[in-house]
Amino acid sequence: MSNRVMVAIAGAGLLAACTSGEPDLSDADIARVLDVRSSFGQEFTVTDVGPSGIDPRLLGPQALPPGMTFDPADCASFANQQMVPAGAKGNMAAVTAEGEGNRFITIALETSEAAAVNAPAENCAKVGFIGPGVRGLVETAEVPQIDGAQTVGTRRILQTTVGDTTGTGELYNYVASFGSFLVIVTANPLVLPDKPVAPVDTQRARNLLVEAVAKVRG
């Protein structure tokens, strides 16, 4: 499993949103998430992995370094969200596509227990944080409503400083939870030599979430 896939899974822990109905999941299959690769043209480099077993530790709490200060102060718990219950086992499949200045990773997971997706408190829709050499922001992002699923959208900006060097990263996470299944789409800009950083195509990422959920459900 690639490091990029592992980072994407670990980074998908911020939450919130909407749900309705209980679809029939008797024909659901995470392997069908690999079919989303056909939505990318020749300008993209596409790879896939799985289906294979997952390591639940990769889906554990997403912790920032110690010594962080949060604003609002009572929203620090966002860093410890855990989407898959401790000890849960399961399988995953994923597609990574790079092109047009963006990286998209689409992941489908089936776990032994239903995944919990908890809405943040109303005042935690936008959370700033700062600490030694690190500052950033996490906020909710527009996400599609999908019948019978909880959907989550978040945007994270992280700025790190080491000596005189400062780096900034941006990552969008879109998550759909239904029964014991999770579909996660992450999107971030690629840093390419001698090229400006492209904006993240968030519409494409949202479309991928809808497409991937439909394929997994069958």
Backbone as CSV, one residue per row, in Angstrom:
resi,resn,N_x,N_y,N_z,CA_x,CA_y,CA_z,C_x,C_y,C_z
1,MET,0.855,-1.186,0.000,0.000,0.000,0.000,0.892,1.238,0.000
2,SER,0.585,2.229,-0.850,1.445,3.395,-0.959,1.289,4.306,0.245
3,ASN,2.359,5.092,0.511,2.286,6.060,1.603,1.197,7.080,1.368
4,ARG,0.986,7.439,0.076,-0.021,8.445,-0.216,-1.407,7.944,0.166
5,VAL,-1.682,6.671,-0.104,-2.977,6.121,0.271,-3.126,6.106,1.781
6,MET,-2.057,5.713,2.500,-2.134,5.663,3.953,-2.365,7.045,4.534
7,VAL,-1.659,8.048,3.998,-1.846,9.408,4.495,-3.262,9.886,4.221
8,ALA,-3.778,9.550,3.053,-5.135,9.978,2.716,-6.154,9.385,3.667
9,ILE,-5.983,8.101,3.995,-6.920,7.476,4.916,-6.817,8.126,6.284
10,ALA,-5.583,8.283,6.781,-5.405,8.870,8.103,-5.926,10.284,8.156
11,GLY,-5.904,10.966,6.995,-6.313,12.359,6.981,-7.790,12.576,6.783
12,ALA,-8.578,11.544,6.789,-9.986,11.718,6.450,-10.889,11.795,7.657
13,GLY,-10.326,12.227,8.809,-11.113,12.055,10.024,-12.027,13.161,10.447
14,LEU,-12.166,14.278,9.743,-13.051,15.361,10.187,-14.431,15.269,9.584
15,LEU,-15.432,15.657,10.323,-16.732,15.082,10.066,-17.888,16.059,10.084
16,ALA,-19.015,15.612,9.495,-20.304,16.258,9.704,-21.277,16.011,8.603
17,ALA,-22.481,15.631,8.707,-23.465,16.060,7.758,-24.774,15.375,7.642
18,CYS,-25.169,14.849,6.463,-26.572,14.613,6.240,-26.852,13.166,5.890
19,THR,-28.048,12.717,6.230,-28.373,11.320,6.035,-29.861,11.143,5.798
20,SER,-30.226,10.107,5.046,-31.632,9.771,4.871,-31.751,8.367,4.323
21,GLY,-32.725,7.585,4.814,-32.999,6.276,4.266,-31.958,5.235,4.601
22,GLU,-32.283,3.966,4.306,-31.355,2.861,4.506,-31.370,2.002,3.256
23,PRO,-30.386,2.156,2.359,-30.397,1.428,1.094,-30.074,-0.048,1.297
24,ASP,-30.444,-0.851,0.305,-30.103,-2.268,0.297,-28.634,-2.411,-0.077
25,LEU,-27.841,-2.981,0.828,-26.396,-3.120,0.596,-26.009,-4.574,0.352
26,SER,-26.978,-5.424,0.035,-26.678,-6.850,-0.130,-25.759,-7.115,-1.315
27,ASP,-25.743,-6.209,-2.292,-24.905,-6.396,-3.483,-23.694,-5.471,-3.476
28,ALA,-23.456,-4.773,-2.373,-22.337,-3.819,-2.324,-20.997,-4.535,-2.425
29,ASP,-20.058,-3.892,-3.109,-18.741,-4.498,-3.332,-17.719,-3.380,-3.487
30,ILE,-16.751,-3.314,-2.558,-15.755,-2.248,-2.622,-14.866,-2.353,-3.848
31,ALA,-14.747,-3.550,-4.437,-13.886,-3.719,-5.607,-14.351,-2.846,-6.773
32,ARG,-15.630,-2.540,-6.818,-16.146,-1.745,-7.937,-15.705,-0.295,-7.884
33,VAL,-15.124,0.142,-6.758,-14.610,1.514,-6.721,-13.488,1.686,-7.734
34,LEU,-12.817,0.591,-8.103,-11.732,0.680,-9.080,-12.238,1.140,-10.441
35,ASP,-13.545,1.018,-10.687,-14.098,1.434,-11.973,-14.083,2.943,-12.160
36,VAL,-13.864,3.727,-11.091,-13.844,5.182,-11.271,-12.646,5.626,-12.095
37,ARG,-11.665,4.733,-12.283,-10.495,5.118,-13.076,-10.893,5.493,-14.498
38,SER,-12.012,4.963,-14.988,-12.442,5.274,-16.354,-12.901,6.721,-16.505
39,SER,-13.124,7.420,-15.389,-13.558,8.817,-15.469,-12.394,9.777,-15.692
40,PHE,-11.169,9.258,-15.673,-9.986,10.096,-15.879,-9.441,9.885,-17.288
41,GLY,-9.139,10.994,-17.957,-8.613,10.926,-19.321,-7.125,10.634,-19.374
42,GLN,-6.585,10.700,-20.572,-5.177,10.364,-20.801,-4.224,11.344,-20.126
43,GLU,-4.734,12.513,-19.758,-3.868,13.493,-19.102,-3.593,13.132,-17.644
44,PHE,-4.222,12.075,-17.147,-4.019,11.629,-15.770,-3.207,10.339,-15.738
45,THR,-2.361,10.227,-14.713,-1.687,8.974,-14.394,-2.499,8.296,-13.296
46,VAL,-2.989,7.103,-13.576,-3.922,6.433,-12.682,-3.347,5.098,-12.218
47,THR,-3.413,4.859,-10.914,-2.999,3.588,-10.336,-4.083,3.118,-9.369
48,ASP,-4.074,1.822,-9.056,-5.051,1.331,-8.085,-4.421,0.290,-7.179
49,VAL,-5.118,-0.016,-6.088,-4.643,-0.976,-5.104,-5.848,-1.705,-4.526
50,GLY,-5.674,-2.991,-4.247,-6.723,-3.787,-3.611,-7.658,-4.408,-4.632
51,PRO,-8.718,-5.039,-4.108,-9.079,-5.108,-2.683,-8.060,-5.895,-1.863
52,SER,-7.835,-5.414,-0.661,-6.903,-6.057,0.259,-7.305,-5.686,1.673
53,GLY,-6.733,-6.368,2.638,-7.033,-6.062,4.029,-6.558,-4.679,4.411
54,ILE,-7.196,-4.082,5.398,-6.797,-2.773,5.894,-6.248,-2.913,7.305
55,ASP,-5.418,-1.969,7.659,-4.886,-1.890,9.007,-5.698,-0.832,9.745
56,PRO,-6.527,-1.221,10.724,-7.369,-0.230,11.407,-6.574,0.912,12.028
57,ARG,-5.289,0.704,12.307,-4.493,1.784,12.889,-4.391,2.979,11.951
58,LEU,-4.500,2.721,10.647,-4.435,3.810,9.683,-5.647,4.720,9.756
59,LEU,-6.719,4.241,10.392,-7.947,5.010,10.480,-8.190,5.519,11.888
60,GLY,-7.154,5.545,12.691,-7.278,5.998,14.062,-7.341,7.508,14.145
61,PRO,-7.313,8.034,15.363,-7.411,9.486,15.538,-6.324,10.234,14.792
62,GLN,-6.698,11.380,14.246,-5.754,12.232,13.533,-5.249,13.289,14.493
63,ALA,-4.073,13.069,15.052,-3.578,13.934,16.123,-2.575,14.946,15.586
64,LEU,-2.714,16.187,16.033,-1.716,17.214,15.766,-0.645,17.138,16.840
65,PRO,0.509,17.784,16.619,1.558,17.765,17.639,1.061,18.334,18.957
66,PRO,1.674,17.944,20.069,1.266,18.498,21.369,1.551,19.994,21.439
67,GLY,0.877,20.643,22.371,1.106,22.069,22.590,0.331,22.983,21.661
68,MET,-0.723,22.450,20.997,-1.500,23.269,20.075,-2.549,24.091,20.825
69,THR,-2.835,25.271,20.299,-3.912,26.112,20.791,-4.977,26.199,19.708
70,PHE,-6.244,25.991,20.108,-7.339,25.948,19.145,-8.267,27.150,19.318
71,ASP,-8.844,27.571,18.216,-9.811,28.655,18.226,-10.981,28.268,17.313
72,PRO,-12.167,27.997,17.896,-12.574,28.073,19.306,-11.880,27.024,20.173
73,ALA,-11.668,27.376,21.423,-10.890,26.516,22.316,-11.565,25.178,22.571
74,ASP,-12.908,25.138,22.536,-13.596,23.889,22.854,-13.765,22.976,21.634
75,CYS,-13.048,23.263,20.534,-13.138,22.441,19.322,-11.896,21.579,19.115
76,ALA,-11.076,21.445,20.144,-9.843,20.664,20.013,-10.118,19.207,19.702
77,SER,-11.293,18.708,20.049,-11.577,17.290,19.867,-11.600,16.869,18.406
78,PHE,-11.667,17.820,17.464,-11.650,17.454,16.045,-10.397,16.667,15.690
79,ALA,-9.303,16.902,16.411,-8.046,16.219,16.102,-8.055,14.763,16.517
80,ASN,-9.047,14.347,17.287,-9.085,12.982,17.795,-10.260,12.177,17.268
81,GLN,-10.862,12.634,16.179,-11.977,11.899,15.605,-11.503,10.534,15.102
82,GLN,-12.326,9.513,15.294,-12.003,8.164,14.847,-13.206,7.603,14.107
83,MET,-13.064,7.391,12.809,-14.191,7.028,11.985,-14.511,5.543,12.025
84,VAL,-13.526,4.706,12.288,-13.733,3.267,12.350,-13.487,2.808,13.774
85,PRO,-14.402,2.045,14.373,-14.226,1.634,15.767,-12.909,0.906,15.995
86,ALA,-12.306,1.135,17.156,-11.048,0.470,17.490,-11.234,-1.034,17.393
87,GLY,-10.276,-1.713,16.767,-10.330,-3.157,16.634,-11.103,-3.647,15.433
88,ALA,-11.722,-2.727,14.687,-12.480,-3.137,13.502,-11.533,-3.679,12.436
89,LYS,-12.006,-4.687,11.717,-11.234,-5.260,10.617,-12.021,-5.097,9.337
90,GLY,-11.348,-5.263,8.210,-12.062,-5.118,6.957,-11.142,-5.124,5.764
91,ASN,-11.648,-4.599,4.658,-10.915,-4.565,3.399,-11.052,-3.199,2.754
92,MET,-10.143,-2.901,1.834,-10.142,-1.619,1.154,-9.713,-1.799,-0.292
93,ALA,-10.105,-0.822,-1.101,-9.630,-0.697,-2.470,-9.524,0.787,-2.766
94,ALA,-8.587,1.175,-3.623,-8.365,2.600,-3.845,-7.840,2.871,-5.244
95,VAL,-8.168,4.046,-5.743,-7.683,4.535,-7.033,-7.028,5.890,-6.815
96,THR,-5.820,6.062,-7.330,-5.115,7.343,-7.272,-4.963,7.878,-8.689
97,ALA,-5.305,9.142,-8.885,-5.186,9.776,-10.197,-4.467,11.107,-10.034
98,GLU,-3.427,11.324,-10.842,-2.676,12.574,-10.811,-2.675,13.198,-12.193
99,GLY,-3.063,14.470,-12.232,-3.078,15.181,-13.495,-3.730,16.536,-13.337
100,GLU,-3.489,17.416,-14.305,-4.050,18.770,-14.287,-3.750,19.481,-12.972
101,GLY,-2.585,19.190,-12.401,-2.131,19.866,-11.188,-2.757,19.369,-9.907
102,ASN,-3.527,18.296,-9.956,-4.224,17.780,-8.782,-3.927,16.298,-8.565
103,ARG,-4.108,15.867,-7.335,-4.106,14.444,-6.995,-5.445,14.095,-6.366
104,PHE,-6.090,13.063,-6.870,-7.345,12.558,-6.319,-7.133,11.112,-5.877
105,ILE,-7.556,10.799,-4.664,-7.504,9.426,-4.177,-8.916,9.036,-3.751
106,THR,-9.415,7.984,-4.344,-10.763,7.495,-4.046,-10.633,6.137,-3.375
107,ILE,-11.164,6.029,-2.172,-10.974,4.837,-1.348,-12.324,4.289,-0.934
108,ALA,-12.485,2.982,-1.026,-13.684,2.316,-0.505,-13.250,1.321,0.556
109,LEU,-13.945,1.331,1.689,-13.640,0.419,2.781,-14.899,-0.288,3.235
110,GLU,-14.750,-1.562,3.558,-15.803,-2.314,4.222,-15.239,-2.811,5.537
111,THR,-15.877,-2.472,6.641,-15.366,-2.800,7.958,-16.302,-3.762,8.673
112,SER,-15.797,-4.346,9.728,-16.572,-5.326,10.482,-17.638,-4.683,11.357
113,GLU,-17.565,-3.367,11.511,-18.543,-2.641,12.316,-18.948,-1.374,11.579
114,ALA,-20.147,-0.914,11.853,-20.611,0.315,11.217,-19.708,1.485,11.590
115,ALA,-19.370,2.295,10.595,-18.527,3.463,10.840,-19.364,4.593,11.418
116,ALA,-18.803,5.308,12.387,-19.494,6.421,13.022,-19.025,7.725,12.404
117,VAL,-19.958,8.529,11.951,-19.649,9.851,11.414,-20.428,10.862,12.239
118,ASN,-19.734,11.622,13.050,-20.383,12.516,14.011,-20.286,13.966,13.563
119,ALA,-21.401,14.671,13.618,-21.412,16.087,13.255,-20.688,16.903,14.304
120,PRO,-19.891,17.894,13.900,-19.251,18.757,14.880,-20.261,19.702,15.501
121,ALA,-19.896,20.252,16.641,-20.731,21.290,17.236,-20.845,22.464,16.265
122,GLU,-21.928,23.205,16.371,-22.186,24.289,15.427,-21.038,25.287,15.388
123,ASN,-20.419,25.535,16.539,-19.342,26.524,16.577,-18.007,25.961,16.114
124,CYS,-17.968,24.682,15.713,-16.711,24.059,15.284,-16.647,23.858,13.776
125,ALA,-17.485,24.558,13.027,-17.454,24.430,11.578,-16.184,25.026,10.979
126,LYS,-15.521,25.896,11.731,-14.258,26.485,11.288,-13.348,26.590,12.501
127,VAL,-12.234,25.874,12.455,-11.352,25.771,13.619,-9.922,26.134,13.216
128,GLY,-9.370,27.123,13.882,-7.971,27.463,13.682,-7.104,26.804,14.738
129,PHE,-5.848,26.545,14.419,-4.934,25.980,15.404,-3.529,26.504,15.164
130,ILE,-2.777,26.602,16.259,-1.408,27.097,16.172,-0.586,26.443,17.268
131,GLY,0.664,26.178,16.946,1.574,25.563,17.903,2.997,25.745,17.414
132,PRO,3.961,25.131,18.097,5.360,25.293,17.718,5.617,24.859,16.270
133,GLY,5.894,25.812,15.413,6.227,25.521,14.027,5.055,25.106,13.166
134,VAL,3.837,25.154,13.682,2.664,24.691,12.936,1.500,25.647,13.155
135,ARG,0.791,25.955,12.102,-0.472,26.682,12.208,-1.359,26.194,11.082
136,GLY,-2.664,26.380,11.264,-3.540,25.925,10.199,-4.995,26.170,10.488
137,LEU,-5.826,25.584,9.640,-7.258,25.806,9.689,-7.952,24.557,9.182
138,VAL,-9.024,24.174,9.847,-9.904,23.116,9.361,-11.310,23.681,9.327
139,GLU,-12.009,23.493,8.208,-13.375,23.985,8.098,-14.222,23.023,7.284
140,THR,-15.513,23.052,7.524,-16.399,22.209,6.737,-16.442,22.731,5.307
141,ALA,-16.641,21.805,4.358,-16.694,22.149,2.943,-17.980,21.600,2.339
142,GLU,-18.412,22.212,1.263,-19.614,21.748,0.570,-19.457,20.287,0.181
143,VAL,-20.503,19.499,0.379,-20.447,18.067,0.095,-21.785,17.634,-0.491
144,PRO,-21.793,16.683,-1.417,-23.069,16.229,-1.971,-23.928,15.521,-0.930
145,GLN,-25.232,15.656,-1.050,-26.160,14.849,-0.272,-26.445,13.579,-1.053
146,ILE,-26.278,12.437,-0.390,-26.476,11.132,-1.029,-27.503,10.362,-0.210
147,ASP,-28.576,9.948,-0.848,-29.633,9.241,-0.134,-29.074,8.011,0.573
148,GLY,-29.466,7.863,1.844,-29.066,6.688,2.600,-27.642,6.706,3.103
149,ALA,-26.965,7.847,3.021,-25.579,7.931,3.478,-25.370,9.216,4.264
150,GLN,-24.453,9.166,5.200,-23.949,10.380,5.831,-22.812,10.905,4.964
151,THR,-22.818,12.187,4.695,-21.754,12.758,3.881,-21.041,13.868,4.627
152,VAL,-19.754,13.953,4.393,-18.871,14.852,5.137,-17.934,15.566,4.174
153,GLY,-17.759,16.832,4.336,-16.765,17.560,3.557,-15.926,18.436,4.454
154,THR,-14.618,18.374,4.326,-13.733,19.231,5.111,-12.556,19.730,4.263
155,ARG,-12.089,20.882,4.638,-10.908,21.481,4.006,-9.897,21.768,5.099
156,ARG,-8.675,21.353,4.868,-7.615,21.575,5.851,-6.457,22.316,5.187
157,ILE,-6.005,23.354,5.842,-4.790,24.062,5.431,-3.783,23.944,6.561
158,LEU,-2.587,23.516,6.240,-1.546,23.320,7.243,-0.277,24.031,6.792
159,GLN,0.246,24.880,7.666,1.483,25.605,7.381,2.530,25.202,8.412
160,THR,3.672,24.739,7.940,4.753,24.326,8.839,5.992,25.171,8.564
161,THR,6.736,25.452,9.631,7.958,26.230,9.520,9.101,25.473,10.158
162,VAL,10.150,25.243,9.386,11.368,24.595,9.879,12.537,25.511,9.533
163,GLY,13.150,26.120,10.548,14.208,27.089,10.290,13.648,28.282,9.548
164,ASP,14.225,28.586,8.395,13.748,29.709,7.594,12.814,29.267,6.474
165,THR,12.433,27.995,6.471,11.610,27.464,5.388,10.178,27.237,5.856
166,THR,9.240,27.788,5.110,7.824,27.625,5.419,7.136,26.907,4.270
167,GLY,6.356,25.903,4.602,5.602,25.170,3.591,4.127,25.163,3.935
168,THR,3.291,25.237,2.905,1.843,25.250,3.107,1.208,24.140,2.287
169,GLY,0.311,23.396,2.911,-0.399,22.334,2.215,-1.898,22.500,2.362
170,GLU,-2.639,22.029,1.365,-4.102,22.096,1.384,-4.646,20.726,1.026
171,LEU,-5.666,20.291,1.744,-6.245,18.969,1.507,-7.754,19.035,1.720
172,TYR,-8.486,18.515,0.753,-9.929,18.361,0.886,-10.252,16.892,1.121
173,ASN,-11.189,16.626,2.028,-11.676,15.280,2.285,-13.186,15.257,2.101
174,TYR,-13.661,14.270,1.367,-15.099,14.054,1.201,-15.380,12.604,1.574
175,VAL,-16.322,12.392,2.477,-16.573,11.064,3.016,-18.059,10.750,2.950
176,ALA,-18.382,9.521,2.541,-19.750,9.007,2.614,-19.726,7.729,3.427
177,SER,-20.630,7.625,4.381,-20.726,6.460,5.259,-22.108,5.846,5.104
178,PHE,-22.145,4.533,4.866,-23.432,3.833,4.746,-23.227,2.388,5.215
179,GLY,-23.968,2.025,6.266,-23.791,0.697,6.847,-22.366,0.503,7.319
180,SER,-21.759,-0.594,6.902,-20.368,-0.877,7.277,-19.394,-0.409,6.201
181,PHE,-19.854,0.456,5.299,-19.022,0.917,4.188,-18.661,2.397,4.349
182,LEU,-17.459,2.728,3.920,-16.994,4.106,3.826,-16.433,4.330,2.422
183,VAL,-16.764,5.452,1.842,-16.100,5.902,0.627,-15.462,7.249,0.935
184,ILE,-14.193,7.376,0.639,-13.431,8.580,0.954,-12.771,9.089,-0.322
185,VAL,-12.935,10.365,-0.601,-12.227,11.013,-1.708,-11.383,12.133,-1.122
186,THR,-10.091,12.105,-1.392,-9.231,13.211,-0.993,-8.710,13.902,-2.255
187,ALA,-8.520,15.198,-2.149,-8.033,15.982,-3.277,-7.068,17.037,-2.763
188,ASN,-5.932,17.153,-3.427,-4.952,18.170,-3.042,-4.157,18.595,-4.273
189,PRO,-3.597,19.803,-4.247,-2.792,20.264,-5.376,-1.432,19.583,-5.388
190,LEU,-0.919,19.343,-6.593,0.436,18.822,-6.750,1.424,19.988,-6.767
191,VAL,2.575,19.772,-6.179,3.655,20.762,-6.242,4.606,20.318,-7.342
192,LEU,4.594,21.035,-8.457,5.359,20.651,-9.639,6.442,21.681,-9.925
193,PRO,7.629,21.228,-10.352,8.721,22.171,-10.633,8.335,23.190,-11.695
194,ASP,8.651,24.444,-11.425,8.487,25.536,-12.395,7.039,25.732,-12.844
195,LYS,6.086,25.316,-12.017,4.683,25.523,-12.348,3.951,26.085,-11.142
196,PRO,3.009,26.996,-11.364,2.222,27.502,-10.230,1.333,26.393,-9.673
197,VAL,1.020,26.484,-8.397,0.151,25.496,-7.779,-1.273,25.695,-8.291
198,ALA,-1.861,24.621,-8.811,-3.209,24.698,-9.372,-4.248,24.660,-8.257
199,PRO,-5.370,25.338,-8.429,-6.451,25.209,-7.448,-7.006,23.794,-7.467
200,VAL,-7.522,23.348,-6.329,-8.110,22.018,-6.252,-9.456,22.017,-6.971
201,ASP,-9.649,21.028,-7.835,-10.914,20.882,-8.553,-11.908,20.190,-7.618
202,THR,-12.526,20.973,-6.746,-13.415,20.403,-5.736,-14.687,19.822,-6.359
203,GLN,-15.133,20.378,-7.473,-16.319,19.811,-8.122,-16.041,18.395,-8.604
204,ARG,-14.873,18.184,-9.155,-14.515,16.836,-9.603,-14.449,15.876,-8.413
205,ALA,-13.896,16.341,-7.317,-13.812,15.491,-6.121,-15.201,15.129,-5.615
206,ARG,-16.112,16.088,-5.594,-17.473,15.795,-5.150,-18.167,14.809,-6.096
207,ASN,-17.945,14.995,-7.397,-18.521,14.067,-8.365,-17.971,12.659,-8.171
208,LEU,-16.691,12.559,-7.850,-16.079,11.254,-7.600,-16.734,10.559,-6.419
209,LEU,-17.059,11.326,-5.385,-17.702,10.723,-4.216,-19.043,10.101,-4.612
210,VAL,-19.843,10.848,-5.347,-21.143,10.346,-5.765,-20.985,9.120,-6.652
211,GLU,-20.060,9.194,-7.614,-19.845,8.077,-8.534,-19.357,6.840,-7.792
212,ALA,-18.403,7.023,-6.877,-17.839,5.883,-6.155,-18.875,5.201,-5.268
213,VAL,-19.714,5.987,-4.598,-20.760,5.395,-3.759,-21.712,4.564,-4.619
214,ALA,-22.098,5.103,-5.779,-23.020,4.382,-6.656,-22.406,3.070,-7.129
215,LYS,-21.123,3.086,-7.461,-20.469,1.872,-7.933,-20.345,0.832,-6.827
216,VAL,-19.974,1.262,-5.628,-19.834,0.320,-4.515,-21.183,-0.315,-4.189
217,ARG,-22.232,0.476,-4.186,-23.562,-0.066,-3.887,-24.032,-1.049,-4.949
218,GLY,-23.670,-0.805,-6.213,-24.054,-1.703,-7.291,-25.465,-1.493,-7.788
